[in-house]
């Protein structure tokens, strides 16, 4: 489990990433220009070599999902060497504007990740669930980023091996358990290298942002209109920093702070989960069915930690004899439910059952987090997640000893989840490809107004990240939701939705600092 780098929106797991530098490009619908990379990344791609990619035509076909069309575009495997003849296929999908009203172009959406399927998100939610007024005037569009699901997916472990991996103890109590955890991370990384060595060096957020500009051009749009959630905010900010003159209407919801190095991102997120758990604990203590008893968050948290200790020593039955509910799966199940306050009743029920010997409810939550199907197969979410994260920034830790040093600060950030989230951040230490990105400021100098949305008690992207990103972006404007849960748009706040809809439809950004 790598919960410390995972951020979830509805139906999708999301995570943190690394950065690059801004630059200007030529005008038009997408003739490639000399947008710059960060010093840690590859050289700027050659415009002439990229031109054939920008001149290709998308051929749309039926997706098998009513109302949606699908296509495939070619992108260079290596943007630093686009003339090498090695390409990746990027899967895209759209639902054309329904009318009435003048069409405003395409609205590209990304649910986060890295590893979240944009096409799945579009077809299951955004293309049918976004406000009718928005869908009437925009073609709703998304793509699976390179390395994800339909787009040259990263593959690492098979189902049985993943089942084993997700059960490894993330809070090692002795040298043997430490060695087992390190071995699990090494086995995971080796599987990715063996099965996906060709694409592993080329799935960074920079690469995905360049793919996004290619898609913008092939759709015939002068500017990129975009809504990105969680990690999708980093992807959107990266795009804006690379192509500020091509920024249309950008919404970055559940924002990340690109200046935070991996260690700080993990520790900040640990604090975010503690904030979310505190909100859950306060609510739980008021409910007649709260399995963690009464009292304040400290007392409720202490009882949850005691439950984790018990299932660490003696896992409980889950209905699957090969996967009893131990501490690792139990922790994942709890964390999964903290992303959305609507899941709190389900979490109370699952915890109550587990404390009475039935771990099936928490196992189900953990399976949804990992995107494990009933037949034991896993989506490539976890593989792509690690592949992008470990490429976007240098690892948080150099080895187990560095985790030992950082443990007190993580446990201070969250007495309940700190130790597990600290050890989970060790995964990139053993990655087979050296990171090409680094933490740095993204300013998008010269870009049109960009709306950055932050939720005050967001578990996965702490509110201070949204404040930081809005401050870094030269044209950033901060929109705040005072509430619980991960991300804000489309989650029940009429105030938030009205402000974002007005921006998307009329181009009028909310006043900087507006609160809902």
N, C-alpha and C positions, 0 to 999 in steps of 0.2 A: 504494500500500500504506500502511496506517496501523497498523502493528504496535505502535506504542507505546501505543495505546489499546485494543488487542485482547487479551482473555484467553480462553483456550480450555478447555472441558471436553470430555468425550467427544462428538465429533460436532458441537460447537458452538463458536462464537467469542464471546468475552465481552469486556466493557470497563468502564472507570472512569466515574464520574458525579458529580453534584453534589447539594445537600442542601436541607433545610428545617427547620421548627420543629415541636415537639410540641404537642399539644393534646388535650383530652378531648372525647368525643362522647357522645351520649345512648346509653342501653342498648338492649336489644332485639335483634332480628335484623338491624338495619341501617338504622333511621331515621337519616338523615344529621344530623350535628351540626356544631359549630363548630370542628372541628380547624383549627389555624392553619397558614398558610404562612410561609415565611421572608420576611424583609423584601425580598429580591430577587425574590420570586415574586408571583403574582397574589393578589388579595384572597381571603378565605375564601369558599367557595361558599355560596349561599343554600339553607338547609335545605328550605324549602317548594318551591323550584323543582326540587330534586333528588328530592323524594319520589316523583314518578311513575316515575323510573328504578328506585328501590328497590322499587316495587310491581309491576314487570313480571314476567311468568312466562316461565321457560325452557321451550321446546318441544324435547324431545330426539328425535333421529332417528338412524338407522343411519349410521355414518361410511364404510362400505365397508371397515373394518378390523375383523376379528372381535374381539368382546368390548368394543368401544368405541362410545360414543354421542357425538354432536356437537350443538351448539346455537349460537345467536348471541344476544348481548345488546346492547342499545343503551346507549351512554354519551354524555354531552354532549361535543361537540367541545371546548368551552371551559368548564372548571369554574368560571371566574370569571363566566360568563354562561350558566348552564345552561338558562335559559328562552328562548334565542334560536331554538330550533327546529332548530339544526344539530347533528347527531349523528354518531358513528362506530359502526360495527359491530365488535364484539369477538367473535372466534371462540373457542369453548370446547369442551373435550372431557372425558369422564370414562370411567372403568371402575369399575363399582360393586363394593363390597366382596364378596369371594368367600366369606367365612365359613370356618371356624366362629368363634364368639366374638361378643361384643356389639360392634355397630358403633360406632365412635368419631367418626363424622362424615366430613368430607372432609379429605384431605391434598393441599394445593395444592403443586405443584412448579414450579420455574423453573430452566432450565439455564444461565442467564446471558445475556450479550450485551453491551450491548444489541444486539438483532438476532436472537438465538437463538429459534427457534420452540419455544414451550412444548408445543404440540400434537405436533409431530414428536418431541420428546424423550419425551413421555408415551407415545405409541403405539409408539415404537421401543425404548424402554428402561424408563422408570420404571414404566409400567403393567404390564409383564411381568417386569421384572428386579429391582425392589425386593424385599426379603425377603418370603417368602410370608406370614409372620406379620403384617407391616405391611399387605400387600395384602388380607389376610383381614378386617381390621377397619376399614379406611378405604376410602371411595370415592377412587380416585386421580384427581386433577383437574389440568388446566392450561389455559392460554389463550395465544394469540398476543397479546402486548402491542400496543397501538395503534402503527401504523407498521410492524408486522412481518407478513410473509407473508400470512396470511388475514385480517388485521385492518387494513383501510385502509392497505395497504403503501406506504411511501415508495419512490419510483422515481427514479433519477437518470440513469444511462447505459445504453445498450443493450450487447449482448454485445461487438461489435467495439470499441466505445469503451472498455469495461472492459478488454478485452485490452490495449489501448494504455496505459491508465492504470496497470495493474499492472506494466508494463515500464519505466516512467519511472525514471530513475536517482535513487535516494534518498540518494546521497552525492555531490552535485555537486562537480566538480573545477574548474570555471571559470564565468565569468559566464553563458555560454550555457546550461550545464546548470542553473544556479540559476534562470534565467528560465524554462526548460522545466518545472522542477518547480513553480514558482509558478503557471505557466499551467495545469498539470494540476490543481492544487488548485482554482483558480478555475473551470475548466471543470466539474469535478465538482460544485462548489457551485451553479453556475448551472443545471446539469441538474436538480439536486434542486429548486431554486426553480421552474423551469419546469414540471416534471412533478408536483410534490407541494406546491405552495405553500400549499394549503388546510390541510394537516395539520402542516406543519413547525413552526409555533409551539406545537403542542399534543401533543408526543410525549415530554415530560419524564418522568423517573422519578417525580415527584410525581403526574403524571397517571396513570401506570400503577399506582401504589400506590392511588390513589382508585378506579380500575377494579377493583383486587383486592378492595377492601372491598365494592364493589357486587356482585361475583361471590360473595363470602362470604355476603352477605345472601340472594342469590337461591338459593343452595344450601341455605339454611335453617340455617346454622351460627351459633351465638352467638359463637364465637371462631374465629380463623384459625389453623389448623394448617398448617405450611409448611416445605418444605425448599428452600432457594435456594443455588445454587452460583455462586461467583465474583461477577460483577456482580449476580447474584440475591441476594447477601448485602446489597448496598446497597439493592436494591429492598425486601427484607424488613425491613431496619433503618429505612428510610424509612417503611414501613407502621407499624412498631411505634412510631415517634416521633409519627406522626399520630394513631394509634388505640391508645394503650397499653392501654386497658381492653378491647380486643377481641383481645389477643394470647393465643393458646392455647399450642401447642407449636411453637416456631420453631427451626429448625436453619439456621445460616448458615455454609456450608462453603466454605473458600477465601476468607476474608473480606477486604473492602476497608476502608480507613480513610477515613471521610467528611470528616475534617478536612484532608486533604492537597489543596492546590490543584493545578491541572492540571499545572503544571511539575514539581512534586514527585512527583506520581503517575507521570508519565512517567519521571522519573529513577529513582525507586524500582523501577519495573518493569524498567527497563534493568538495574539491579543484580540483580534477580531472575533475568533471563535469563542473566546472567553466572554466577550461582550454579548454575543448571541446566546451563549449558554446562560449567562446571568439573567437575560430577559426571559428565557424559557423557564429557568428555575423559579423566578418570581411568580410567573403565571402558574407553573405546576403546583406550587405550594398552596395556591388558592383553589385548586380543583379537587373534588372529592375522590377522584381516581388516581391521584398522583402517587406513583410507586416509590418516590424518593422522600416522602414524608413532608412535614411542615418545617417552618423556619426560613431563615434567609438563604441567599445563594451559596454562602460558604458551607452551611450545613447540608444543603441539597447536593452540592458538589462533592463533599466528603463522602456522602452515601453512594454517589455514582462511582467514585474512585474505588470504594470498597467493593462494589459490584464488579468492576473491572479486575480487581485483584483476585476475586473468587473465581471468575471464569478463566483467568490466567492459570490459576492452580488446577482447576477442574472444569474444563469446558462442559457446557450443557448441550443436550440434544437439540438438533435443529430440524430434524426430519430428513436430513441427508447424512447417512452414516460416514461418508468420507469428509464431511465438512461440519464437524460440531462447532458450536459457537464459543470460540475462545476470545481472548482480549482483543486481538487484532480485528476480527470481523465485527465484534460488538462495538468497538470504537468507531469503525467506519460507518456502521449503521446509525449510530447516534449523530455523528457529524453530518451524514447525508440529510438528516431531518432538520438540522439547524439552518439550512439555507433558506427555508421558507416557513414562516410561522403557521401557515395552514397545515403543516405536517406535524405540529406539536401534539394534537390528539393521537395521531398514529404512533408517535414516539412514546407517549405515555403508555399506550396499550402494549406496544412491543416490549418496553422495559418491564412492565408488570408481568407479562407472560414469561420473559426470560428469567426473571427473579423467582418464578415458580417452576422453572425447569423446562420451559418451551422456548427455544431460541429462534424459532422459525420467522417471527416477525422482524427481528433485528437482522437476520440473515437476508431476508427479502429486501430490506432497505440497503444493505451493503451490496447486494447483487445489482440493484438499480443504479447505485453509485458507480459500480465497475462496468455497467452495461453487459452483464452476463445473462445470456439467454437460458431458457428452461432446459435446453438440450446440452448445456455445458459449454457452449461456444461464447467467446467474448468478442465484442466489437473491438476495433483496433484503437479505440479511444485512449487507453492507458499507454499504448506503445507510442502513438503520435505525441501524446502529452509529454512524455519523457524526452522524446527525440527533439522536439522544438525547445523545450525548456533548457535542456542541457547544451544546446547549440547557442541559445540566445545570451547566456551569461556563464561566466566561470562558476564552478561549483561552490556551494555555500561552505563546505568543509573539505579539508585536506585528508581527513581520516577520522577514525573513531576517537582518537585523543582530542581532536578539535571539538567534537561533539561533547565530550566530557567537560571541556572548558566552558562551553556555551550553555550547558544544561541549566545552571541556576537562573540565567536570564530568561530562558524559555519557560521554566516552571514558575517564575514570577509573572510572566505574561499570561500563563494559564495553569493554575495548579492542577486542573483536571487533565488537560490535553498536552501540556507543554513537553513532557518527556517524549511522548510518542511522535509529536510533530518535529521535534529536534532530530530524532534518529531517522525519521522519514526523509529528511533533507539531505541525507548522506548519499542518495541514489546517484546523483550526477558525478560524484567523486570517481566512479569507475567507468564512466562513459567512454566508448571507444573513439569518439570524434572530439577534437578540441573545440572549445567554444569559439565562435567568431564574433559574437556581440559583447557588449558591456553596458553597464548602467551609465546613463548620461541624460542630460536634459533634452527634451524635444520642444522646440519653440514654434515650428511651422511659420516662420517669419513671412509676412505678406499674405497669409491665408485669410479667407473670408471668416466671419464669426463661427466659432465651434462651440456647441453646447456640451458641457461636462456635467454629468448628473452623479450626485453622491447621496447615499442613504446613511443616516446617522448611526444606525446600529446594524450595519451590514457585516455579516460574519466573515466574508471572504475577501472583500475589497474594503478595508477600513476607510471611513469617511475622510480621514486626513489625506488619503491618496487622491481623492477627487479634488480636494482643496489644492494639493500640490500640483496636479496636472493642469488645472484651470489657471493656476498662477504661472506655470511655465509657458503654456501656449500663448503666443503673442495676442491672439484673438479669442482666447478662451473666455467663456462666461459660465459661472457656476450656478447650477440649479440644485437645490437641496430638498430632499424628502426626509422629514423627521419621522422615522418609523423603523420597523424591523424588516429583516429579510434581505435577500441579495438582488440588487438592481431595483428600479422604480417604475419604469415605463410599462404600462399595461398591467399593473399589479393592484389596481383599485383606487389609486389617488386621482380624482378628477382634476385636481389642480396641476399635478405633474403632466397628466395626459394632455390637458388643454394647452399647456405651455409648449410641449413638444410638437403637438399637432399643428399649432399655429406656425411654429418655426418651419416645419416640413412643408406646409401648404402655402405659406405666405412669405417665408424667408425672414420673419421677424423673430430674432433671438430674444429670449426672456432677459429681463434686466439682470445684470451680474449680481449674484447674491440673493436672488429670489428664493424664498423658502415656502414649502408646502407642508 
